[in-house]
Amino acid sequence: MNIEKANQIAIATFQEYSDHYGYLRSLVEELPVDNNQCPVPTYTYPAIDYLKKLDFTKSSFFGYNAGLSSLWWAHNAMSVITIETNINIHNYIGTKGGDNLVTINIHADDTDSYSTAIKQESMKFDVIEISGESSASCAEQLKELVEAGEQVPRLIILNNSSMAIDTHKVLSSFDNYIPVDFCGIGPRANKISTTTFYISTNINCHVILSPNPILYIN
């Protein structure tokens, strides 16, 4: 196969991929949305596909700088709490989220309040996302709670994990959690990244909506 033909196939394949996930629309809108302009998480598309197979309707979600991903969680989980250091994102989420979404703004310079925010919550969360500049400190705080049995998340999410090696090391040290990497592009992204899920070894952690692989038919 000559290079011109290979380039044509590569472009056509990417176009099909983009059309399926709404990637170009997310770039145009500058928001993590699909082709129907519905919110999607800012994770990689393989990670999003995995989440779509699970039932979170009875699950509680806590996010450190979950950002616009919290809008997807608000549509799919029972309750959502997200700690945001960006006041603009905090305000945007506040206007777009439903009654089950609570967003709390903590100034980025207040790293202690940010990293310990989960300790102020009495609820045990099923899903916890860690993002942001202080993510390693947040992971350390979470480890203390998990080891004490005060938090028993079924799923921990670290977005852009390849850029947060220290945080990944902390989360990978948790007992009874298996790290699974989902590499690829995501909404609005201009490069390949990795979303890592740390999945509880509790086999009852989620209800699988479909036991079959995701099938995409053009």
Residue pairs with C-beta under 8 A, 6 or more apart in sequence:
16 218
17 23
18 24
19 35
20 216
20 218
21 34
21 35
21 45
21 187
22 33
22 34
22 35
22 36
22 40
22 187
23 45
23 185
23 187
25 33
25 34
25 35
25 37
26 32
26 33
26 34
26 40
26 187
26 188
27 188
29 37
30 188
31 39
31 68
31 187
31 188
32 39
32 40
32 41
32 42
32 68
32 69
32 72
32 186
32 187
32 188
33 39
33 40
33 187
34 40
38 75
39 68
39 71
39 72
39 75
39 96
40 48
40 72
40 187
41 47
41 48
41 51
41 68
41 69
41 72
41 73
41 186
41 187
42 67
42 68
42 69
42 159
42 186
42 187
42 188
43 51
43 69
43 157
43 159
43 182
43 186
43 195
44 182
44 183
44 184
44 185
44 186
44 189
44 193
44 194
44 195
45 184
45 185
45 186
45 187
46 182
46 183
46 184
46 195
47 157
47 182
47 186
47 195
47 197
48 186
49 214
50 182
50 197
51 76
52 209
52 214
53 208
53 209
53 210
53 214
54 206
54 207
54 208
54 209
55 206
55 207
55 208
55 209
56 73
56 76
56 77
56 78
56 126
56 127
56 206
57 76
57 77
57 78
58 78
59 77
59 78
59 126
59 127
59 154
59 206
60 77
60 78
60 79
60 80
60 81
60 123
60 124
60 125
60 126
60 127
61 70
61 73
61 77
61 79
61 80
61 81
61 82
61 125
61 126
61 127
61 128
61 129
62 80
62 81
62 82
62 118
62 121
62 123
62 125
62 127
62 128
62 129
63 69
63 70
63 73
63 80
63 81
63 82
63 83
63 128
63 129
63 131
64 82
64 83
64 114
64 115
64 117
64 118
64 129
64 130
64 131
64 132
64 134
64 135
64 138
65 82
65 83
65 84
65 85
65 86
65 131
65 132
66 73
66 80
66 82
66 84
66 129
66 131
67 82
67 84
67 86
67 89
67 93
67 131
68 89
68 92
68 93
69 129
69 159
70 80
70 82
70 93
70 97
70 101
70 103
71 93
71 96
71 97
71 101
73 80
73 101
73 127
74 80
74 97
74 98
74 100
74 101
75 98
77 100
77 126
77 127
78 100
79 100
79 102
79 123
80 97
80 100
80 101
80 102
81 101
81 102
81 103
81 104
81 121
81 123
81 125
82 93
82 101
82 102
82 103
82 104
83 103
83 104
83 106
83 114
83 117
84 90
84 93
84 103
84 104
84 105
84 106
85 105
85 106
85 107
85 108
85 114
85 132
86 108
87 105
90 103
90 104
90 105
93 101
93 103
94 103
97 103
104 117
106 113
106 114
106 117
108 114
108 133
111 134
111 137
114 132
114 134
114 137
114 138
115 134
115 137
115 138
115 140
115 141
116 141
118 125
118 128
118 138
118 141
118 142
118 145
118 151
119 141
119 145
124 150
124 151
124 152
125 151
125 153
126 153
126 154
126 155
127 153
127 154
127 155
127 156
127 157
128 142
128 151
128 153
128 155
128 156
128 157
129 156
129 157
129 158
129 159
130 138
130 139
130 142
130 156
130 157
130 158
130 167
130 171
131 158
131 159
131 160
132 138
135 158
135 164
135 167
136 164
136 166
136 167
136 170
138 167
139 167
139 170
139 171
140 170
142 151
142 153
142 156
143 170
143 173
143 174
145 151
146 152
146 153
146 174
147 175
152 200
153 200
154 199
154 200
154 202
154 205
154 206
155 197
155 198
155 199
155 200
155 205
155 206
156 171
156 174
156 177
156 197
156 198
157 195
157 196
157 197
157 198
158 164
158 167
158 168
158 171
158 195
158 196
158 198
159 193
159 195
160 193
160 194
160 195
161 167
161 168
161 181
161 194
161 195
161 196
162 193
162 194
163 193
168 179
168 196
171 177
171 179
171 196
171 198
172 179
172 198
174 198
176 200
176 201
176 202
177 198
177 199
177 200
177 201
178 198
178 199
178 201
179 196
179 197
179 198
179 199
180 196
180 197
180 198
180 199
181 194
181 195
181 196
182 194
182 195
182 196
182 197
183 192
183 193
183 194
184 192
184 193
185 191
185 192
185 193
186 193
186 195
199 205
